[in-house]
Amino acid sequence: MVNFSELWVLLRQHGSSNKYETECAALWASYTPDMQERIYTSIRTKLAQGRFVHYDPLRAIKENAHAMRQQTLSYAAYYKRYGTTEEQGGWQRKFIPEEQRTVYIKAG
C-alpha cells in the first residue's frame, strides 16, 4: 500500500509546490488503495521514463487516475479476439445478472 507521503515526495521532486498539499491529500484519500497504487505507479513510471507528468499536483493525480479506465468486451468480441473464453492478459470475466450476459473487463 502506498501512502500519500510517498506520492507527495515524487510530486515535490518533480517541481510541485506545497500550495496544494492539503487538497491533494484529500483527493488521494478518495481513491481506493488499489487505485492509489496504480496512480503512484503510473506517475513514478512516467517520471522515470522522462514522460510528461503535469506540474500541478492535483492535475497530475487526476490525469493519472483518469487514464486508468476499464475496457470492456462482450463475450462474443472477447472470443473473436482471443479464440477462447478463458481469462488472460489481465481480462476478467464478469456475469451481469440483471442483463443475463457475460462481459470481460480489463482495468488499465
Sequence and secondary structure as in RCSB ss.txt:
>XXXX:A:sequence
MVNFSELWVLLRQHGSSNKYETECAALWASYTPDMQERIYTSIRTKLAQGRFVHYDPLRAIKENAHAMRQQTLSY
AAYYKRYGTTEEQGGWQRKFIPEEQRTVYIKAG
>XXXX:A:secstr
   HHHHHHHHHHTT  GGGHHHHHHHHHTS HHHHHHHHHHHHHHHHTT    SSHHHHHHHHHHT  EEEEEH
HHHHHHHSSSS  TT EEEEETTTTEEEEEEE 
